């Protein structure tokens, strides 16, 4: 059992930090500037997932995509 090698990367502190900062940028993308903060948060979520924080990293990336679209829809509704 101990000799089984896993292809998944172990989660590191850097992965968790990237994921948490990705969620923070999702909130900032929703409130402030969706393109700048959303893209940075998307990249951080993907980096967190690749470094080993699998489910939460992908959730952070998805949250940033949703925040970008939602913020753009709200801005479009207010302008028009």
MDAnalysis code that builds the backbone (N, CA, C; Angstrom):
import MDAnalysis as mda
import numpy as np

u = mda.Universe.empty(240, n_residues=80, atom_resindex=np.repeat(np.arange(80), 3), trajectory=True)
u.add_TopologyAttr("name", ["N", "CA", "C"] * 80)
u.add_TopologyAttr("resid", np.arange(1, 81))
u.add_TopologyAttr("resname", ["UNK", "UNK", "UNK", "UNK", "UNK", "UNK", "UNK", "UNK", "UNK", "UNK", "UNK", "UNK", "UNK", "UNK", "UNK", "UNK", "UNK", "UNK", "UNK", "UNK", "UNK", "UNK", "UNK", "UNK", "UNK", "UNK", "UNK", "UNK", "UNK", "UNK", "UNK", "UNK", "UNK", "UNK", "UNK", "UNK", "UNK", "UNK", "UNK", "UNK", "UNK", "UNK", "UNK", "UNK", "UNK", "UNK", "UNK", "UNK", "UNK", "UNK", "UNK", "UNK", "UNK", "UNK", "UNK", "UNK", "UNK", "UNK", "UNK", "UNK", "UNK", "UNK", "UNK", "UNK", "UNK", "UNK", "UNK", "UNK", "UNK", "UNK", "UNK", "UNK", "UNK", "UNK", "UNK", "UNK", "UNK", "UNK", "UNK", "UNK"])
u.atoms.positions = np.array([
    [0.807, -1.176, 0.000],
    [0.000, 0.000, 0.000],
    [0.858, 1.251, 0.000],
    [1.980, 1.225, 0.663],
    [2.841, 2.394, 0.736],
    [3.621, 2.596, -0.556],
    [3.723, 1.559, -1.386],
    [4.485, 1.676, -2.622],
    [3.675, 2.230, -3.788],
    [2.411, 2.539, -3.579],
    [1.589, 3.075, -4.654],
    [1.931, 4.544, -4.843],
    [2.309, 4.891, -6.077],
    [2.662, 6.271, -6.383],
    [1.465, 6.968, -6.997],
    [1.181, 8.119, -6.504],
    [0.051, 8.894, -7.000],
    [0.553, 9.916, -8.010],
    [-0.243, 10.146, -9.050],
    [0.126, 11.151, -10.041],
    [-0.310, 12.547, -9.615],
    [-1.150, 12.649, -8.586],
    [-1.605, 13.954, -8.115],
    [-0.513, 14.605, -7.275],
    [-0.401, 15.909, -7.414],
    [0.578, 16.645, -6.637],
    [0.031, 16.877, -5.228],
    [0.883, 16.785, -4.230],
    [0.417, 17.093, -2.879],
    [0.162, 18.596, -2.747],
    [-0.822, 18.925, -1.927],
    [-1.169, 20.327, -1.732],
    [-0.092, 21.021, -0.926],
    [0.286, 22.210, -1.379],
    [1.284, 23.002, -0.671],
    [0.619, 24.253, -0.113],
    [1.354, 24.952, 0.722],
    [0.845, 26.211, 1.252],
    [0.697, 27.246, 0.151],
    [1.578, 27.218, -0.829],
    [1.486, 28.166, -1.942],
    [0.210, 27.940, -2.741],
    [-0.197, 26.696, -2.875],
    [-1.431, 26.402, -3.604],
    [-2.628, 26.955, -2.857],
    [-2.675, 26.775, -1.549],
    [-3.802, 27.275, -0.764],
    [-3.830, 28.800, -0.762],
    [-2.661, 29.434, -0.701],
    [-2.597, 30.898, -0.730],
    [-3.095, 31.429, -2.071],
    [-2.677, 30.804, -3.164],
    [-3.153, 31.217, -4.489],
    [-4.664, 31.064, -4.600],
    [-5.206, 30.006, -4.050],
    [-6.645, 29.777, -4.108],
    [-7.404, 30.819, -3.297],
    [-6.939, 31.118, -2.100],
    [-7.619, 32.108, -1.259],
    [-7.553, 33.488, -1.900],
    [-6.398, 33.855, -2.419],
    [-6.267, 35.148, -3.083],
    [-7.128, 35.178, -4.351],
    [-7.291, 34.034, -5.011],
    [-8.181, 33.956, -6.167],
    [-9.617, 34.250, -5.799],
    [-10.081, 33.740, -4.649],
    [-11.437, 34.053, -4.184],
    [-11.571, 35.526, -3.817],
    [-10.539, 36.105, -3.221],
    [-10.575, 37.529, -2.881],
    [-10.680, 38.364, -4.157],
    [-9.934, 37.977, -5.174],
    [-10.004, 38.704, -6.438],
    [-11.351, 38.518, -7.128],
    [-12.033, 37.417, -6.876],
    [-13.382, 37.238, -7.425],
    [-14.337, 38.264, -6.822],
    [-14.216, 38.505, -5.534],
    [-15.049, 39.520, -4.892],
    [-14.687, 40.902, -5.402],
    [-13.397, 41.182, -5.541],
    [-12.971, 42.476, -6.066],
    [-13.416, 42.668, -7.516],
    [-13.431, 41.590, -8.280],
    [-13.904, 41.679, -9.657],
    [-15.385, 41.995, -9.701],
    [-16.116, 41.480, -8.761],
    [-17.552, 41.752, -8.714],
    [-17.828, 43.188, -8.291],
    [-17.017, 43.734, -7.406],
    [-17.273, 45.066, -6.858],
    [-16.571, 46.193, -7.604],
    [-15.349, 45.971, -8.072],
    [-14.557, 47.077, -8.604],
    [-14.364, 46.989, -10.116],
    [-13.363, 46.249, -10.545],
    [-13.021, 46.193, -11.959],
    [-13.013, 44.729, -12.402],
    [-13.997, 44.318, -13.193],
    [-14.110, 42.893, -13.508],
    [-12.996, 42.369, -14.412],
    [-12.504, 43.176, -15.309],
    [-11.514, 42.650, -16.249],
    [-10.149, 42.455, -15.604],
    [-9.703, 43.427, -14.851],
    [-8.367, 43.309, -14.243],
    [-8.372, 42.262, -13.130],
    [-9.249, 42.444, -12.143],
    [-9.256, 41.541, -10.991],
    [-9.758, 40.148, -11.370],
    [-10.681, 40.066, -12.308],
    [-11.212, 38.772, -12.717],
    [-10.182, 37.911, -13.414],
    [-9.411, 38.520, -14.294],
    [-8.388, 37.760, -15.022],
    [-7.264, 37.329, -14.080],
    [-6.850, 38.235, -13.194],
    [-5.804, 37.874, -12.232],
    [-6.299, 36.754, -11.306],
    [-7.541, 36.853, -10.846],
    [-8.106, 35.810, -9.990],
    [-8.266, 34.487, -10.709],
    [-8.618, 34.550, -11.984],
    [-8.730, 33.328, -12.790],
    [-7.385, 32.630, -12.888],
    [-6.352, 33.394, -13.150],
    [-5.008, 32.810, -13.237],
    [-4.584, 32.232, -11.883],
    [-4.861, 32.952, -10.802],
    [-4.492, 32.445, -9.478],
    [-5.261, 31.178, -9.121],
    [-6.529, 31.102, -9.508],
    [-7.298, 29.887, -9.248],
    [-6.743, 28.694, -10.006],
    [-6.368, 28.916, -11.259],
    [-5.790, 27.831, -12.054],
    [-4.435, 27.411, -11.489],
    [-3.629, 28.389, -11.093],
    [-2.321, 28.066, -10.501],
    [-2.504, 27.285, -9.205],
    [-3.466, 27.682, -8.385],
    [-3.731, 26.948, -7.150],
    [-4.163, 25.522, -7.420],
    [-4.985, 25.330, -8.456],
    [-5.426, 23.973, -8.796],
    [-4.276, 23.134, -9.325],
    [-3.424, 23.719, -10.135],
    [-2.298, 22.972, -10.701],
    [-1.272, 22.621, -9.621],
    [-1.116, 23.505, -8.647],
    [-0.155, 23.233, -7.566],
    [-0.649, 22.202, -6.563],
    [-1.923, 21.806, -6.643],
    [-2.370, 20.715, -5.795],
    [-3.642, 20.970, -5.012],
    [-4.133, 22.179, -5.004],
    [-5.373, 22.470, -4.279],
    [-6.543, 22.287, -5.247],
    [-6.771, 21.018, -5.621],
    [-7.647, 20.690, -6.751],
    [-9.055, 21.252, -6.674],
    [-9.878, 20.867, -5.742],
    [-11.261, 21.339, -5.893],
    [-11.402, 22.834, -5.667],
    [-10.740, 23.379, -4.669],
    [-10.930, 24.794, -4.376],
    [-10.278, 25.696, -5.419],
    [-9.194, 25.263, -6.006],
    [-8.565, 26.059, -7.064],
    [-9.461, 26.208, -8.267],
    [-10.103, 25.117, -8.660],
    [-11.026, 25.191, -9.800],
    [-12.265, 25.978, -9.441],
    [-12.711, 25.896, -8.177],
    [-13.858, 26.705, -7.748],
    [-13.519, 28.193, -7.776],
    [-12.298, 28.533, -7.393],
    [-11.873, 29.938, -7.434],
    [-11.831, 30.439, -8.871],
    [-11.345, 29.615, -9.781],
    [-11.314, 30.010, -11.189],
    [-12.726, 30.194, -11.728],
    [-13.618, 29.288, -11.388],
    [-15.007, 29.400, -11.847],
    [-15.687, 30.614, -11.217],
    [-15.392, 30.895, -9.959],
    [-15.979, 32.065, -9.303],
    [-15.542, 33.350, -9.978],
    [-14.324, 33.389, -10.458],
    [-13.847, 34.576, -11.154],
    [-14.533, 34.742, -12.505],
    [-14.751, 33.655, -13.211],
    [-15.461, 33.745, -14.498],
    [-16.890, 34.231, -14.261],
    [-17.552, 33.693, -13.251],
    [-18.915, 34.124, -12.937],
    [-18.922, 35.593, -12.509],
    [-17.945, 36.006, -11.715],
    [-17.871, 37.398, -11.264],
    [-17.653, 38.348, -12.435],
    [-16.847, 37.944, -13.408],
    [-16.618, 38.794, -14.583],
    [-17.922, 38.996, -15.336],
    [-18.607, 37.917, -15.648],
    [-19.843, 38.027, -16.423],
    [-20.935, 38.753, -15.645],
    [-21.057, 38.458, -14.365],
    [-22.093, 39.088, -13.564],
    [-21.843, 40.592, -13.426],
    [-20.603, 40.976, -13.199],
    [-20.276, 42.388, -13.072],
    [-20.489, 43.133, -14.389],
    [-20.136, 42.498, -15.499],
    [-20.357, 43.139, -16.796],
    [-21.845, 43.278, -17.091],
    [-22.648, 42.303, -16.697],
    [-24.099, 42.398, -16.887],
    [-24.693, 43.521, -16.023],
    [-24.228, 43.639, -14.791],
    [-24.730, 44.692, -13.917],
    [-24.348, 46.068, -14.454],
    [-23.114, 46.221, -14.892],
    [-22.675, 47.507, -15.444],
    [-23.468, 47.829, -16.706],
    [-23.708, 46.835, -17.551],
    [-24.476, 47.055, -18.764],
    [-25.916, 47.448, -18.449],
    [-26.501, 46.840, -17.426],
    [-27.868, 47.188, -17.040],
    [-27.942, 48.599, -16.472],
    [-26.934, 49.016, -15.733],
    [-26.935, 50.362, -15.158],
    [-26.728, 51.420, -16.233],
    [-25.835, 51.159, -17.171],
    [-25.552, 52.129, -18.232],
    [-26.739, 52.272, -19.163],
    [-27.366, 51.187, -19.495],
    [-28.513, 51.253, -20.407],
    [-29.750, 51.481, -19.608],
])
